[in-house]
Amino acid sequence: MERFEYALQEFGKGYNCAQSVLGAFCEEEGLDIKTGLKLANGLGGGLRCGEACGAATGAALVVGLKCGFFVESDLTQKVFCNKKAYEFISKFKTANGSVLCRDLLGEDIRAPEDHNTPEARAAHKTVCPEMVASAVRILEDMEWEDNDD
């Protein structure tokens, strides 16, 4: 099974878009799946209010897992990871037209009750899986070595 298929399978089980994207990379990146799913829980639905797409924010967590800096003085790694995060967001915007959940869905879901309208629920079933697959594919296609030397 390809990674994007795994992410779509998890989305189909009821995990949100951020959880599905992050979950597809947890094992490879050494993050316990339970911890990953818990971390990404609040990111779905555009931070629950139609802002940054959950698939994109889940992918941003993957970028951090892959190359995030954690040594206080390692500014080279910090710059590299920031570059990769920007690269992902740029590619995601190009591929999908926006990084905002409400723009991608075509529905204003800023209030909690907005998520339950028939239109929002329909968009969730059609648009969100596309965003999950897109985020995973973009991450897989990115180069993760610093080749700027």
C-alpha positions as CSV (number, residue, x, y, z in Angstrom):
1,M,0.0,0.0,0.0
2,E,1.3,3.4,-0.9
3,R,1.6,6.0,1.8
4,F,-1.1,8.2,0.3
5,E,-3.4,5.2,0.3
6,Y,-2.7,4.6,3.9
7,A,-3.5,8.2,4.7
8,L,-6.7,8.0,2.8
9,Q,-7.6,4.8,4.6
10,E,-7.1,6.5,8.0
11,F,-9.1,9.5,6.9
12,G,-11.9,7.1,5.9
13,K,-11.8,5.6,9.5
14,G,-12.6,9.0,10.9
15,Y,-9.2,10.5,11.6
16,N,-9.0,14.1,10.5
17,C,-6.8,15.3,7.6
18,A,-3.9,16.4,9.8
19,Q,-3.9,13.1,11.7
20,S,-4.1,11.1,8.4
21,V,-1.1,12.9,6.9
22,L,1.1,12.8,10.0
23,G,0.0,9.2,10.7
24,A,1.3,8.1,7.3
25,F,4.8,9.2,8.3
26,C,5.0,8.4,12.1
27,E,6.5,4.9,11.8
28,E,9.2,6.0,9.3
29,E,10.1,9.1,11.4
30,G,10.2,7.2,14.8
31,L,7.1,8.9,16.3
32,D,4.7,6.7,18.1
33,I,1.4,6.6,16.1
34,K,-0.7,7.2,19.2
35,T,1.3,10.3,20.1
36,G,1.2,11.5,16.5
37,L,-2.6,11.1,16.3
38,K,-3.1,13.0,19.6
39,L,-0.7,15.8,18.5
40,A,-2.6,16.4,15.2
41,N,-6.1,16.1,16.6
42,G,-6.8,19.8,17.0
43,L,-5.5,20.7,13.5
44,G,-8.3,19.2,11.4
45,G,-10.9,21.5,9.9
46,G,-8.4,24.3,9.5
47,L,-7.5,24.5,13.2
48,R,-11.2,23.8,13.7
49,C,-12.2,27.2,12.2
50,G,-11.5,27.0,8.5
51,E,-8.0,28.5,8.7
52,A,-4.8,26.6,7.6
53,C,-5.8,23.3,5.9
54,G,-5.3,20.3,8.3
55,A,-3.6,18.3,5.6
56,A,-1.1,21.1,5.3
57,T,-0.6,21.6,9.0
58,G,-0.2,17.8,9.4
59,A,2.4,18.0,6.7
60,A,4.2,20.8,8.5
61,L,4.5,18.5,11.5
62,V,6.0,15.9,9.1
63,V,8.5,18.5,7.9
64,G,9.5,19.1,11.5
65,L,9.9,15.4,12.1
66,K,12.1,15.0,9.0
67,C,14.4,18.0,9.5
68,G,13.4,20.1,12.5
69,F,16.2,21.7,14.5
70,F,16.5,20.8,18.2
71,V,20.0,21.7,19.1
72,E,20.0,25.3,20.4
73,S,23.0,26.5,18.3
74,D,22.2,24.6,15.1
75,L,20.9,27.6,13.1
76,T,21.9,25.9,9.9
77,Q,19.3,23.2,10.5
78,K,16.8,25.7,11.6
79,V,17.2,27.6,8.3
80,F,17.1,24.4,6.3
81,C,13.9,23.2,8.0
82,N,12.2,26.6,7.5
83,K,13.2,26.4,3.8
84,K,11.6,23.0,3.5
85,A,8.4,24.1,5.3
86,Y,8.1,27.1,2.9
87,E,8.8,24.8,0.0
88,F,6.0,22.5,1.0
89,I,3.5,25.3,1.5
90,S,4.4,26.8,-1.9
91,K,4.0,23.5,-3.6
92,F,0.7,22.8,-1.8
93,K,-0.7,26.3,-2.8
94,T,0.4,25.8,-6.4
95,A,-1.2,22.3,-6.6
96,N,-4.4,23.2,-4.8
97,G,-4.9,27.0,-5.1
98,S,-4.9,27.8,-1.4
99,V,-3.7,26.7,2.0
100,L,-6.9,27.9,3.7
101,C,-9.4,25.2,4.6
102,R,-12.5,27.3,3.9
103,D,-11.1,28.4,0.5
104,L,-10.4,24.8,-0.5
105,L,-13.8,23.6,0.8
106,G,-15.6,26.5,-0.7
107,E,-17.5,26.8,2.6
108,D,-17.2,29.2,5.5
109,I,-16.6,26.9,8.5
110,R,-15.4,29.4,11.1
111,A,-18.0,28.6,13.7
112,P,-18.4,25.1,15.1
113,E,-21.9,24.6,13.8
114,D,-20.7,25.5,10.3
115,H,-18.9,22.2,10.1
116,N,-22.2,20.3,10.2
117,T,-24.1,22.0,7.3
118,P,-24.9,19.6,4.4
119,E,-22.6,21.6,2.1
120,A,-19.6,21.5,4.5
121,R,-20.1,17.7,5.1
122,A,-20.3,17.1,1.4
123,A,-17.1,19.1,0.8
124,H,-15.4,17.2,3.6
125,K,-16.1,13.9,1.8
126,T,-14.8,15.1,-1.6
127,V,-12.2,17.8,-1.1
128,C,-10.5,16.7,2.1
129,P,-9.3,13.3,0.7
130,E,-7.8,15.1,-2.2
131,M,-5.9,17.4,0.1
132,V,-4.7,14.5,2.2
133,A,-3.4,12.7,-0.9
134,S,-1.9,15.9,-2.3
135,A,0.0,16.7,1.0
136,V,1.4,13.2,1.2
137,R,2.5,13.1,-2.4
138,I,4.2,16.5,-2.1
139,L,6.1,15.4,1.0
140,E,7.2,12.2,-0.8
141,D,8.5,14.1,-3.8
142,M,10.5,16.6,-1.8
143,E,14.3,16.3,-1.4
144,W,15.3,16.0,2.2
145,E,19.1,16.4,1.9
146,D,20.6,19.8,2.1
147,N,22.2,20.1,-1.4
148,D,23.0,23.8,-1.2
149,D,26.7,23.1,-0.2
